[in-house]
């Protein structure tokens, strides 16, 4: 099969992705194989390619927002059949027995595996996955709109929950890429007032289109105190900025898997009066199931920027340079 893989991590301008032929994967016990139709391009893929996220093994195939059709099944399959459309997401395996898995916190599993990091992902013509970690996708979304739901959407949803936004509350969103433009719509449709803070003029325009009350530069003060905030941009300098924008008792959720260093915080200005700083780590399968149901009922408008499969490296370069509005997706040839 044709695939892209990370051969030598480094700046995307130096072409860390390699394109070539790989052996076709075969499903083992409990696995399904899908012929990939679309794969979303996530910032985590960029971190992997550039080495911010150290690869778990050499020549790993990125991609964890994978939409395709099951074309082969392994022994013991119970829940899926040939020809079904399914999605493969970031969370690929959990141990099921550690102290976190036992209490429903499998996102904190001590022995997890992730698609496109521990195991090959969807920048390829075929991909395999344990059926327990695959998702049925809402019919309301075409392939290109469904792909970003599988990470950008699920992680954005968990970040929104982690931020503890009260009903009708005031939410600040720092950075406005794939996750943010989905989480914002969920919050708005549930009655929140959303303020977006980002450096991209195109992102500000999109934020207002999806219903944000305001859109300002990332380091600006929002027009009103915030009950909650989510930091999607991987910029540690924005942590004190967002904390200072919170009202008393507000929560800042940091949603990225990678963040540059956070500068020193001033206790009185940033944390006093019960302001809360929390991180978001992966997701549970329950998060995924809940979010996909909500996405279908709320009729979310997913903005995508398609790239030919052969242009995966260009998509990552555009993502690094903030030239993507919404979510980038790789589209396989028919």
C-alpha positions as CSV (number, residue, x, y, z in Angstrom):
1,X,0.0,0.0,0.0
2,X,1.0,3.6,-0.4
3,X,1.7,5.5,2.9
4,X,3.4,8.4,4.5
5,X,5.6,7.8,7.6
6,X,7.9,9.9,9.8
7,X,11.5,8.8,9.0
8,X,13.6,11.5,10.6
9,X,11.7,14.0,12.8
10,X,12.4,17.7,12.2
11,X,11.0,20.9,10.9
12,X,8.2,20.3,8.4
13,X,10.1,22.6,6.0
14,X,12.8,19.8,5.9
15,X,10.3,17.1,4.8
16,X,10.3,14.7,7.8
17,X,7.5,12.7,6.1
18,X,8.5,10.0,3.6
19,X,6.1,8.7,1.0
20,X,6.4,5.2,-0.4
21,X,5.2,1.6,-0.4
22,X,4.5,-0.4,2.8
23,X,3.1,-3.9,3.3
24,X,-0.7,-4.1,3.5
25,X,-1.8,-4.5,7.1
26,X,-3.8,-7.7,8.0
27,X,-6.3,-7.7,10.8
28,X,-5.5,-10.0,13.7
29,X,-7.9,-11.4,16.3
30,X,-10.6,-8.9,17.2
31,X,-9.4,-6.4,14.6
32,X,-11.0,-4.9,11.5
33,X,-9.2,-3.5,8.5
34,X,-10.5,-0.4,6.7
35,X,-9.8,1.0,3.3
36,X,-9.1,4.6,4.2
37,X,-11.3,7.3,2.5
38,X,-10.3,10.4,4.5
39,X,-7.8,11.1,7.3
40,X,-7.8,14.3,9.2
41,X,-4.6,16.2,9.8
42,X,-4.2,17.0,13.5
43,X,-1.7,19.2,15.3
44,X,-0.5,16.1,17.1
45,X,0.7,14.8,13.7
46,X,2.7,17.9,13.4
47,X,4.2,17.5,16.8
48,X,5.1,13.9,15.9
49,X,6.7,14.9,12.6
50,X,8.7,17.7,14.1
51,X,9.9,15.7,17.1
52,X,8.0,17.6,19.9
53,X,6.3,14.3,20.5
54,X,8.9,11.6,20.3
55,X,7.9,8.7,18.1
56,X,7.3,5.3,19.8
57,X,9.0,3.4,17.0
58,X,10.8,4.2,13.8
59,X,8.9,5.0,10.6
60,X,5.5,5.3,12.2
61,X,2.6,6.2,10.0
62,X,0.7,9.2,11.5
63,X,-3.0,9.9,11.4
64,X,-5.7,9.3,14.0
65,X,-8.8,10.8,12.4
66,X,-9.4,8.0,10.0
67,X,-12.7,7.3,8.1
68,X,-13.1,4.3,5.9
69,X,-14.9,1.2,5.0
70,X,-14.3,-2.2,6.5
71,X,-12.9,-4.5,3.8
72,X,-11.5,-7.3,5.9
73,X,-12.2,-8.7,9.4
74,X,-10.1,-10.8,11.8
75,X,-11.3,-13.7,13.9
76,X,-13.7,-13.0,16.7
77,X,-15.4,-9.9,15.4
78,X,-18.7,-9.3,17.0
79,X,-19.8,-5.7,16.5
80,X,-18.9,-4.8,12.9
81,X,-19.4,-6.3,9.4
82,X,-17.8,-6.0,6.0
83,X,-18.8,-2.8,4.2
84,X,-19.6,-0.7,7.3
85,X,-18.2,2.8,7.6
86,X,-16.2,3.3,10.7
87,X,-13.8,5.7,12.3
88,X,-10.4,5.2,14.0
89,X,-9.5,7.7,16.7
90,X,-6.5,8.6,18.9
91,X,-7.2,6.2,21.7
92,X,-6.2,2.7,20.4
93,X,-5.9,0.5,23.5
94,X,-6.1,0.6,27.2
95,X,-5.1,-2.1,29.7
96,X,-8.6,-2.3,31.3
97,X,-7.1,-3.3,34.7
98,X,-5.1,-0.5,36.1
99,X,-6.4,1.8,38.9
100,X,-7.6,4.3,36.4
101,X,-9.3,2.0,33.9
102,X,-11.1,0.3,36.8
103,X,-12.9,3.6,37.7
104,X,-13.7,4.7,34.2
105,X,-10.7,7.0,33.7
106,X,-9.1,5.0,30.8
107,X,-7.7,8.3,29.4
108,X,-5.2,8.0,32.3
109,X,-4.4,4.4,31.7
110,X,-0.8,3.5,32.7
111,X,-0.3,1.3,29.6
112,X,-2.2,2.9,26.7
113,X,-1.6,2.9,23.0
114,X,-2.5,5.5,20.5
115,X,-3.1,5.5,16.8
116,X,-0.4,7.1,14.7
117,X,2.0,7.1,17.6
118,X,2.3,3.6,19.1
119,X,0.8,1.9,16.0
120,X,0.5,3.0,12.4
121,X,-2.4,5.4,11.6
122,X,-4.3,6.7,8.6
123,X,-1.8,8.4,6.4
124,X,-2.1,5.2,4.3
125,X,-4.4,3.3,2.0
126,X,-5.4,0.8,4.7
127,X,-5.4,0.8,8.5
128,X,-6.3,-1.8,11.2
129,X,-7.9,-1.3,14.6
130,X,-9.3,-3.3,17.5
131,X,-13.1,-3.2,17.0
132,X,-13.5,-2.2,20.6
133,X,-11.9,1.1,19.8
134,X,-13.6,1.8,16.5
135,X,-16.6,4.1,16.1
136,X,-19.7,4.0,14.1
137,X,-20.1,7.5,12.5
138,X,-23.2,9.6,12.3
139,X,-24.9,9.5,8.9
140,X,-25.3,13.2,9.1
141,X,-21.7,13.8,8.3
142,X,-19.9,13.0,5.0
143,X,-16.5,11.5,5.2
144,X,-14.5,14.7,5.1
145,X,-16.7,16.3,7.9
146,X,-16.7,13.1,10.0
147,X,-12.9,12.8,10.1
148,X,-12.2,15.9,12.4
149,X,-14.9,14.7,14.8
150,X,-12.6,11.7,15.8
151,X,-10.0,13.8,17.5
152,X,-10.5,17.5,17.2
153,X,-14.2,17.0,18.1
154,X,-13.8,14.4,20.9
155,X,-10.8,16.3,22.5
156,X,-12.6,19.6,22.2
157,X,-15.7,18.1,23.8
158,X,-13.6,16.7,26.7
159,X,-11.9,20.1,27.1
160,X,-15.2,21.8,27.3
161,X,-16.4,19.4,30.0
162,X,-13.1,19.8,31.9
163,X,-13.4,23.6,31.8
164,X,-16.6,23.3,33.9
165,X,-18.5,25.9,31.9
166,X,-21.8,26.7,33.8
167,X,-25.1,26.8,31.8
168,X,-25.2,30.1,29.9
169,X,-21.7,30.9,30.9
170,X,-18.9,33.0,29.4
171,X,-16.3,30.9,27.6
172,X,-12.9,32.1,26.3
173,X,-11.2,30.0,23.6
174,X,-7.5,30.7,22.9
175,X,-6.4,29.5,19.5
176,X,-9.1,28.6,16.9
177,X,-8.2,25.6,14.8
178,X,-9.9,22.3,14.2
179,X,-10.8,21.5,17.9
180,X,-11.7,25.0,18.8
181,X,-14.2,25.6,15.9
182,X,-16.0,22.4,16.9
183,X,-16.0,23.0,20.7
184,X,-17.2,26.6,20.2
185,X,-20.2,25.4,18.3
186,X,-21.1,22.9,21.0
187,X,-20.9,25.6,23.7
188,X,-22.8,28.1,21.6
189,X,-25.6,25.7,20.8
190,X,-25.8,24.9,24.5
191,X,-26.3,28.6,25.4
192,X,-22.8,29.9,26.1
193,X,-21.4,33.2,25.2
194,X,-18.1,32.5,23.4
195,X,-15.1,34.9,23.0
196,X,-12.3,33.7,20.7
197,X,-8.8,35.0,21.1
198,X,-6.4,34.1,18.3
199,X,-3.7,35.6,16.1
200,X,-5.2,34.5,12.7
201,X,-7.5,36.9,10.9
202,X,-9.1,34.0,9.0
203,X,-9.8,32.2,12.3
204,X,-11.4,35.3,13.8
205,X,-13.7,35.5,10.8
206,X,-14.7,31.9,11.1
207,X,-15.3,32.3,14.9
208,X,-17.8,35.1,14.2
209,X,-19.4,33.0,11.5
210,X,-20.1,30.1,13.9
211,X,-21.6,32.4,16.5
212,X,-18.8,33.7,18.7
213,X,-19.8,37.0,20.5
214,X,-16.3,38.4,19.9
215,X,-13.0,37.6,18.3
216,X,-9.8,39.3,19.4
217,X,-6.0,38.9,19.3
218,X,-4.7,36.1,21.5
219,X,-3.1,38.4,24.1
220,X,-6.0,40.8,24.3
221,X,-8.3,41.0,27.3
222,X,-11.7,39.6,26.5
223,X,-14.6,42.1,26.7
224,X,-16.0,40.5,29.9
225,X,-14.7,38.2,32.6
226,X,-14.8,34.5,31.7
227,X,-16.4,31.7,33.7
228,X,-14.2,29.2,31.8
229,X,-11.5,29.1,29.2
230,X,-9.9,26.5,26.9
231,X,-6.3,26.9,25.6
232,X,-6.0,25.1,22.3
233,X,-2.9,26.9,21.1
234,X,0.3,25.1,22.1
235,X,1.7,28.3,23.6
236,X,2.6,28.3,27.3
237,X,2.8,32.1,27.4
238,X,-1.0,32.2,27.0
239,X,-1.6,30.3,30.3
240,X,-1.2,33.4,32.6
241,X,-3.0,35.5,30.0
242,X,-6.0,33.2,30.1
243,X,-5.9,32.7,33.9
244,X,-6.0,36.5,34.3
245,X,-9.1,36.7,32.2
246,X,-11.0,34.3,34.4
247,X,-13.7,35.5,36.8
248,X,-13.5,34.3,40.4
249,X,-13.9,30.5,40.5
250,X,-13.2,30.1,36.8
251,X,-11.4,27.2,35.2
252,X,-8.8,27.1,32.5
253,X,-8.4,23.8,30.6
254,X,-5.3,23.2,28.6
255,X,-6.2,20.9,25.7
256,X,-3.0,20.2,23.9
257,X,-0.7,17.1,24.1
258,X,2.3,19.5,23.8
259,X,2.7,23.0,25.3
260,X,5.7,25.3,25.3
261,X,7.0,26.3,28.7
262,X,4.7,28.1,31.0
263,X,6.1,31.3,32.5
264,X,6.0,32.0,36.2
265,X,2.5,32.6,37.6
266,X,1.6,35.3,40.1
267,X,-0.5,33.7,42.8
268,X,-2.7,36.8,43.5
269,X,-3.3,37.6,39.9
270,X,-3.6,34.2,38.3
271,X,-4.8,31.6,40.9
272,X,-6.2,33.3,43.9
273,X,-10.0,33.4,44.3
274,X,-10.3,29.8,43.4
275,X,-9.2,30.0,39.8
276,X,-8.4,26.5,38.5
277,X,-5.8,25.3,36.0
278,X,-6.3,21.9,34.6
279,X,-4.9,19.8,31.7
280,X,-6.8,17.5,29.3
281,X,-5.3,14.1,28.7
282,X,-6.6,12.1,25.7
283,X,-10.2,10.8,26.1
284,X,-12.3,7.9,27.1
285,X,-14.4,5.9,24.6
286,X,-17.4,7.1,26.5
287,X,-16.3,10.7,25.6
288,X,-16.3,9.6,22.0
289,X,-19.7,8.0,22.0
290,X,-21.3,10.9,23.8
291,X,-19.7,13.5,21.5
292,X,-20.7,11.7,18.3
293,X,-24.3,11.6,19.5
294,X,-24.2,15.3,20.4
295,X,-22.6,16.2,17.1
296,X,-25.4,14.6,15.2
297,X,-28.2,16.2,17.2
298,X,-26.6,19.7,17.3
299,X,-26.0,19.8,13.5
300,X,-22.5,21.1,13.8
301,X,-21.0,22.8,10.8
302,X,-17.5,21.3,10.3
303,X,-15.2,23.5,8.2
304,X,-12.6,21.5,6.3
305,X,-9.8,22.2,3.9
306,X,-9.1,19.2,1.7
307,X,-5.7,18.0,0.5
308,X,-5.0,15.2,-1.9
309,X,-3.4,12.2,-0.2
310,X,-0.2,12.9,-2.1
311,X,0.0,16.3,-0.5
312,X,0.2,15.2,3.2
313,X,3.5,17.0,3.7
314,X,2.1,20.2,2.3
315,X,-0.9,20.0,4.7
316,X,1.5,19.8,7.6
317,X,3.5,22.7,6.4
318,X,0.3,24.8,6.1
319,X,-0.8,23.7,9.5
320,X,2.5,24.8,11.0
321,X,2.2,28.2,9.3
322,X,-1.4,28.7,10.4
323,X,-2.6,28.7,6.8
324,X,-5.5,26.3,7.5
325,X,-9.0,27.5,8.5
326,X,-11.0,24.8,10.3
327,X,-9.6,21.3,9.8
328,X,-7.3,19.9,7.1
329,X,-8.2,16.5,5.7
330,X,-6.4,14.1,3.4
331,X,-8.7,12.7,0.7
332,X,-7.8,9.3,-0.8
333,X,-8.1,8.9,-4.6
334,X,-11.3,7.0,-5.6
